[in-house]
Amino acid sequence: MTAEGGDSEESGAWGQVIFPIILSSPSGGGKTTIAHRLLAQRPDVGYSVSCTTRAPRAGEQDGVDYHFLTRDEFLERRRMGEFIESAEVHGNLYGTLRREISRVLSGGRHVIMDIDVQGARQIRESFPAAVSVFLLPPSADVLLERLKRRHTESPAQLLDRLHSALHELRAVNEYEYVVVNDDLDQAVARVGAILDAEVVSRERIYGLQRKVEQLIWRLESEIQQQTETLDRS
């Protein structure tokens, strides 16, 4: 896969199969937590640090959790074509830099992205080989509790979050896999199992394609040689 996007090949710098992994969920669904768990457990996974115009939350670091930009900085980067995807969520802008994906893929690692439905659609357009996973809460009560968790929000902000969650849930059929996040450790294990299964499947297909190409090349060479022999006789 070429790091700048658009190519559906899945061969890394040393021939291994690599691809982007998209994690989406309603707000509070655990996509960021699961992404960081996988990063801590797997050396074959790298993280794409997104950009945002929202203010940092307690404990967040610029360049680690997000690249925190002013709105003007974000819009200028988008105008320059630096984002492979971008969207406005709850009044803030979010986006994935092309160079972030390039950095991870060029290192021979899968790039994991925790992004919303809007961003996921754009990523799949540029990377058809991306694996998409939607994380569901275990119940409606748990989802509502998570959405209401921030008691600092106004009623209007909460209503906006509820509408966004509804929009996200309605897009679940766009995803290849769905994982219910009823237990964090199990959800991490399930996403990891999906990644492993996709690697095995794609390596098998990639190996089969190469084998067929080698056979075709050998037969074409033999046919040409036999044809030239007949022409000379």
N, C-alpha and C positions, 0 to 999 in steps of 0.2 A: 504494500500500500504506500503510495506516495504521501509524504507528510503534509503537503499543501492541500490535500483533499481532492475529491472528485473521482479518484481512481478506485475501482472496486477490487483491485488485487490485494492479497492479504499476506504477502511475503515480506518479512522484516529484513534488516540489514544482513542477518546471517542465515536467511532462509526459513526462519520460524514463522508460524502464522500469527499475525497480530491484527487487532481490530479495536475500534472504540467500543466502550460499554456505556450505555445510557441508563441511568437510574432516574425514574420520575415517580412522584407521589403527590398527594395533596399536602399542604403545609403541615409540618409535624409528623409526616409519614415515616421519617427515619432514613431518608435517602443519603443525607450527608453523613450521618453516623455510620451507616453501613459502608459507604465509600471509604471512610477513614479506617474502619476495621479491616477491610480488604487490603488497603495500603500497608497497614501494619503487619499483616499476615503473609502477604505475597510479594516476592521480589519482582514478579513478572507484570506488576501493575503499577502505573504511574498516574498522577492526578493532574488534571487540567485546572489551573487556578483561574476562576472566572473574574470578570470585572463587574463592578456595581457602583451605582451612584448613591446607594444608601449609606448612612453613617455606620462606622464599625460598632459592633456590640461588645459588651464586656469580655475581655480576653482575646478578641480577634486581632490578628496581626496582618498588616498590609503586606501583600506578596505571598502570604502563607494561606490564609483563609480566603481572601479576595484581593484583587487589585482595586483599591478604593479610589475612584475618580470623581471629579466634579462633573456636573451634567455637561458643561461645555467641552471638557476633555473627552468625555464619552462620545458625544455627537461628532467631534472632530475625527476621532479614531474610526467611527463608523463611516463617516464620509470618505475617509482614506481607504476603506475596504479592509480594515484590519480584523474585523470580526467575521467568523464563519457563521455565527448566529447571534441574534440579539432580540430582546423583547422587553416590554414594559410590564412590570408586575407590581401591583399595589402602589403605583405612582413612582416606582424606582426603575431605573434601567439596569438590565443585566446582559452580559454578553460573553462569548467564548472567543478568545484570540486565536487566530490561525497559528501564530508562532508557538502557542502553548501546546497545541496538538502536535505540531511538528517536533517540538522538543522531546515529548514523551515517545512518540512513534519512532523517531530517529534513533532513540536509545534502545530499540528492540523490545519495548514494553507495550502492553495494552493500555490505552488511555481511558480512564474512568471519569465520567462526567455526571454530576447530579444536577439536572436541569429540568425546567418545566416542560409542559406539553408543547408550547410554541417553539421553544429551542430544539426539542427533540425532533420535531418535524423538519426543521432546517438542517440539522445534523444528518438525518437520514438521506436528505436530498444530495448532500455532498459526499456522504460515506454510506453507500448502499449496503456495505458489508457490516455496518454497525449492529451490535446486539442490543436490543432494547428490553428493559425490565421495568414493569410497573409494580410498585410496592403498595399493597392495600393494608389499611388498618384492620384489626380483627373484628371490629364491630362499629356500628354507627355511633354508639355512645362514646367509644374511645376516640373516634374521629372528632366528635363535637367537643369533647373535653380538651383535646389537643389544640383545636382551633380557638377555644376560649381561654387558653392558658395565659395569654398576655393580658393581664388585667389593666394595663396602661392604655389600651386601645379605646378609641371612641366607638360608640355604637355604629357609626357609619363605616369605620375601618373594619370592624368585626363583620359587618354585612358584606363588605367587599371581599373579605377572606372566605366567607361562606360561599359566595358566588364563584370565586376562583376554584375552590375545592370541588364544587359541582361541575364546573367546566372540565377540570382535570379528570374526574371520575368518568365522565361521558366519553373520554378519549381512550379508555382502557383497551378497547379492541384494536387499537392501532399498534399495540405492543406485542412482541413475540412471546414474551413470558410474563406471568403474573405471580408474584410472591406475596403471601400474607405475612405481614410483620407482627405476628402474635407473640413471638419470642425472639429477642434480638439475636442471640447466638445461633438459633436455628435459621433465621432469615439470612444471616451472613453466610452460613454454610450452604444454604440453597442457592444463593447468588454465585458463590464460589463453584458449586457443582455445575451450574449452567455454563459458567466460563470454561470449566474443564471439558464439558461435553462438546461445546462449540469448537474448542481447539482440536480435540480428537477428530471430530467430524470433518472439519475443514482441512486438517492435515491429511486425512485419508483422501479427500477429494483432490487436494492439491497434488498429492503423490500419484494418484490415479491419472490425473491429467498429464503430468510429466511423463509417466510411463507410456501413455497412449501416444503422446507427441514423439517420444523416442522411437516407438514402433513404426509410426507413420513415416518419420524421417528415414529410418533404415529401409523400409519397403520402397519409398520413393527413390532412394539412391540405387537400390538393386534394380528397380524397373528402368531407370535411366541407363544403368550400365548394360543391362540386357538389350535394351533398345539400340544402343550404340553398337553393340556386338553384331546385332542383326543387320544394321545398316551397312556395316563394313563387309559383311559376307556376300 
